Amino acid sequence: MKLSWLARLPSFALLGPGYAGRGYVLVTPLELAAGQARVIYAPYESSGLAAQRFTGEATRVASLDVDVSPAALHPDLDERDHGQAVETIRAAIAAGDVYQVNLTLRARLECDSGAALFAALLRHTIPRFAAWVRLPSGEEFASASPELLFAMRGGVARCEPMKGTARREYSAALERSDKDRAELAMITDLVRNDLTPVCEPRSVRVTCARRTIWLPYALQTVSDVEGCLLPGQGPLDVLAALHPGGSVTGAPKHAAMELIAALERSPRGPYCGSLGFVENDAAVFGLLIRTAWRRADHWVYGVGGGIVWDSHPDLELEEARLKLGALT
């Protein structure tokens, strides 16, 4: 299948290997679903209960021919007021209002087509939760996300919250970092609490407290949380419990989200939202980090990181710039 062919479709969801095993799966045309859905999408600001559900024919893509030249991307990161926002969060932590807040920035991308942007995201590797989606409404976004929000199969739900980022040459420093370890521990506990209401009592457990994922442009640390679902709990129930993901909000979640709304300069929209693929009794949802969405004459790309008490504004900004490596 040629990437250029997809650009002519009015609506589709091209989903990477993390959603449906090896290779891609293409779902098209996307039509709003009244019942069983194949693709489920919730922007960051949306409730999981209000997720958009779509049907469509799912086709396995054995080989994707990237026959489009990757866009030469030069992100223009809006860094205004970032340092002051970090200090505001630190003051809220000192007051006991929050423990951690995920603060994000926006970068402007000049790019003519979603195909060229997606080709750029695939330049070095196929991200686990790569996705290029064009909704019937015309909304369009492309993602190079490495993060699983949750997967469910056989009555078990599994989450992989991600916190802690470093350059690939600094693996030893990331392993030793008390700050990054504490960030991940707080979000792991938040996800465990979010998952508990839809699971059997005392079945939610942390199966791995911390491990490292190697990406082409950075290292990330993740944990593994899983639980046995209560009878009758489906993908929308689990999504409602977890969305938006704890790693893109902070802890406590609602207090962190209030600060995010007050401090960030624009809504997140698809960025930090949730995208899911449902197949029979299984479902996989990616967390839409490393994601760009189309505006009228440009694209917007989101980057960010968790702010804790010992965060330094300059270092947090450096982490955000590092995550732009998914583009460049």
C-alpha positions in Angstrom: 0.0 0.0 0.0 1.4 3.4 -1.0 1.3 6.2 1.5 0.4 8.7 -1.2 -2.8 6.7 -1.9 -4.1 7.3 1.6 -3.9 11.0 1.2 -6.8 10.8 -1.3 -9.1 9.1 1.2 -11.8 11.3 2.8 -11.5 9.4 6.2 -9.2 6.7 7.6 -7.2 5.5 10.5 -3.8 4.0 9.7 -2.6 2.4 12.9 0.9 1.1 13.7 2.1 -2.3 15.1 1.3 -1.6 18.7 -2.4 -1.5 17.9 -2.8 -4.8 16.1 0.3 -6.8 16.2 2.9 -6.8 13.4 2.5 -4.3 10.6 -0.2 -1.7 10.1 -3.9 -1.9 10.1 -6.0 0.5 8.0 -9.6 1.3 8.9 -11.7 3.1 6.3 -14.1 4.7 5.7 -14.6 6.0 9.2 -18.3 6.4 10.1 -19.8 7.3 13.4 -20.9 4.2 15.2 -24.1 3.8 17.2 -23.1 0.4 18.5 -19.9 -1.7 18.3 -16.9 0.5 17.3 -13.7 -0.4 15.5 -11.8 2.9 16.2 -12.3 5.0 19.4 -10.9 8.5 19.8 -11.0 10.9 22.7 -9.3 14.3 22.6 -7.5 15.4 25.8 -10.3 17.8 26.9 -13.1 15.2 26.3 -14.4 12.8 28.9 -13.7 9.2 28.1 -17.4 8.6 28.3 -17.9 11.1 25.4 -15.3 9.4 23.2 -16.0 9.4 19.4 -16.7 5.9 18.1 -16.2 4.9 14.5 -16.9 1.8 12.4 -15.0 0.9 9.2 -13.4 -2.0 7.3 -10.2 -3.1 8.9 -7.5 -4.2 6.5 -4.1 -5.6 7.4 -1.3 -3.8 5.6 1.5 -6.2 5.0 3.8 -3.5 3.6 3.6 0.3 3.6 5.4 1.9 0.7 6.5 5.4 2.0 6.5 6.9 -1.5 6.3 10.4 -0.2 9.4 12.5 0.6 9.6 13.2 4.3 8.9 16.8 5.2 11.9 18.9 6.3 10.6 19.9 9.7 11.9 22.9 11.6 9.8 23.1 14.7 9.2 26.6 16.1 8.7 25.9 19.8 6.7 28.4 21.7 8.7 28.8 25.0 6.9 31.9 26.2 6.2 32.0 30.0 7.5 28.4 30.4 9.8 29.3 33.3 7.1 31.2 35.1 4.7 28.3 34.6 7.2 25.9 36.2 7.6 28.2 39.2 3.8 28.4 39.6 3.6 24.6 39.7 6.4 24.4 42.2 4.6 26.9 44.4 1.4 24.8 44.2 3.5 21.8 45.2 4.9 23.7 48.2 1.4 24.6 49.2 0.3 20.9 49.1 -2.1 21.4 46.2 -0.4 19.0 43.8 2.5 16.6 43.7 3.3 16.6 40.0 1.9 18.5 36.9 2.6 17.6 33.3 3.3 20.9 31.6 3.3 21.0 27.8 4.4 23.4 25.1 3.4 23.7 21.4 5.6 23.8 18.3 4.5 25.2 15.0 5.3 23.0 11.9 5.2 24.3 8.3 4.1 21.3 6.3 1.9 20.9 3.3 0.5 17.4 3.8 -0.2 14.8 6.4 1.6 12.2 4.2 4.8 14.2 4.2 4.6 14.7 8.0 3.8 11.1 8.7 6.8 10.1 6.4 9.0 12.3 8.6 7.8 10.6 11.7 8.7 7.2 10.2 12.1 8.4 9.0 14.2 6.4 11.6 11.8 3.7 12.8 8.1 2.7 13.0 6.9 4.1 16.4 4.9 1.5 18.3 1.7 3.5 18.3 2.3 5.3 15.0 -1.0 6.7 13.7 -2.3 8.8 10.9 -5.9 9.7 11.2 -8.4 11.7 9.2 -11.9 11.9 10.7 -15.1 12.4 8.8 -15.2 15.9 10.3 -12.0 16.8 8.6 -9.9 16.7 11.8 -6.5 15.2 11.1 -3.6 14.2 13.2 -0.4 12.2 13.0 1.3 10.5 15.9 4.7 8.9 16.7 3.6 7.8 20.2 5.6 5.1 22.0 3.1 5.0 25.0 0.4 2.4 25.7 -2.6 3.8 27.6 -4.1 0.4 28.1 -4.6 -3.0 26.4 -7.3 -5.4 27.4 -7.7 -9.1 26.4 -9.1 -12.1 28.2 -10.6 -10.0 31.0 -7.2 -8.4 31.9 -6.3 -4.8 31.5 -2.7 -3.7 31.3 -1.2 -0.1 31.4 2.3 1.1 30.8 2.6 4.7 32.2 5.7 6.5 31.0 7.8 9.1 32.9 11.5 9.9 32.7 13.4 11.0 29.6 17.1 11.3 28.8 19.4 11.3 25.8 20.5 7.8 24.8 24.1 8.4 25.9 22.8 9.2 29.5 21.3 5.8 30.3 23.3 5.5 33.6 22.3 8.9 34.7 18.6 8.2 34.0 18.8 5.0 36.0 20.3 6.8 39.0 18.0 9.8 38.8 15.9 10.0 42.0 13.7 12.7 40.4 12.8 10.6 37.4 12.2 7.6 39.6 9.9 9.6 41.9 7.9 11.0 38.9 7.3 7.5 37.5 6.4 6.1 41.0 3.7 8.9 41.5 2.1 8.3 38.1 2.2 4.5 38.5 0.3 4.9 41.7 -2.2 7.3 40.0 -2.8 4.8 37.2 -3.2 1.9 39.7 -5.9 4.0 41.5 -7.6 4.9 38.2 -7.7 1.3 37.1 -9.0 -0.1 40.4 -12.8 0.8 40.1 -13.2 -1.3 36.9 -11.2 -4.3 38.2 -11.8 -7.1 40.7 -11.0 -6.2 44.3 -7.3 -6.5 45.1 -6.4 -7.7 41.6 -4.6 -4.5 40.4 -0.9 -4.9 40.8 2.4 -3.3 39.6 4.1 -6.1 37.8 7.2 -4.0 37.0 8.0 -0.8 38.8 10.5 0.6 36.3 12.1 -0.4 33.0 13.8 1.5 30.2 12.6 1.8 26.6 15.2 2.8 24.0 13.9 5.1 21.3 15.9 6.4 18.3 16.0 9.9 19.8 15.8 9.3 23.6 15.4 6.9 26.5 12.1 6.6 28.4 11.3 4.7 31.6 7.9 3.0 32.1 6.2 0.7 34.6 3.6 -2.1 34.1 0.3 -2.1 35.9 -2.4 -4.8 35.3 -5.7 -5.9 36.8 -8.5 -8.4 36.3 -11.6 -6.6 34.9 -15.0 -6.9 36.6 -17.6 -8.8 34.5 -19.2 -6.7 31.8 -16.4 -4.0 31.7 -15.6 -3.1 28.0 -13.2 -0.8 26.3 -15.3 2.4 26.9 -15.5 1.6 30.6 -11.8 1.3 31.0 -11.2 4.4 28.8 -13.6 6.3 31.0 -11.6 5.3 34.1 -8.2 6.1 32.7 -8.6 9.0 30.3 -6.8 11.4 30.1 -3.7 9.3 31.0 -2.0 10.0 34.3 1.4 10.5 32.6 0.0 13.5 30.7 -1.9 15.1 33.7 -0.1 14.7 37.0 -1.2 13.9 40.6 -3.7 14.4 42.0 -5.3 14.2 38.5 -8.1 16.7 38.9 -6.0 19.4 40.7 -3.2 18.9 38.1 -5.7 19.3 35.2 -7.0 22.6 36.7 -3.4 24.0 36.7 -2.9 22.7 33.2 -6.0 24.5 32.0 -4.8 27.7 33.7 -1.2 27.7 32.6 -1.1 26.3 29.0 -1.7 28.7 26.2 -4.1 26.6 24.1 -6.2 23.5 24.3 -4.4 20.2 23.7 -7.0 18.6 21.4 -5.7 15.4 19.9 -2.4 15.8 21.7 -2.4 13.8 24.9 -5.7 12.3 23.9 -6.5 8.6 23.5 -6.8 6.5 20.3 -8.0 2.9 20.4 -8.5 -0.1 18.0 -11.1 -2.7 19.0 -11.0 -6.2 17.5 -13.3 -9.0 18.8 -12.9 -9.1 22.6 -9.5 -7.2 22.6 -8.7 -3.5 22.5 -5.5 -1.5 22.5 -5.4 2.3 23.2 -2.4 4.4 22.6 -1.7 7.7 24.4 -1.3 10.4 21.8 2.0 11.9 22.8 4.5 12.9 20.1 1.5 14.0 18.1 0.8 16.8 15.6 -2.6 18.1 14.5 -3.6 20.1 11.5 -4.6 23.7 11.7 -5.8 25.9 8.7 -2.4 26.7 7.3 0.1 24.7 9.5 0.4 21.8 12.0 0.9 22.0 15.8 3.1 19.5 17.7 3.0 19.1 21.5 5.8 18.3 23.8 6.1 18.4 27.6 7.2 16.8 30.8 6.3 16.2 34.5 7.1 19.1 36.9 7.9 18.1 40.4 9.3 20.1 43.4 12.9 19.7 42.3 12.3 20.5 38.7 14.6 23.2 37.1 13.0 25.3 34.4 16.0 25.2 32.1 16.3 21.4 32.4 12.6 20.9 31.8 12.8 23.0 28.7 15.8 20.9 27.5 13.7 17.8 28.0 10.9 19.3 25.8 13.5 20.1 23.1 14.8 16.6 23.3 11.4 15.2 22.6 11.3 17.2 19.4 13.8 14.6 18.2 10.8 12.5 17.1 10.4 15.1 14.3 14.0 15.9 13.5 
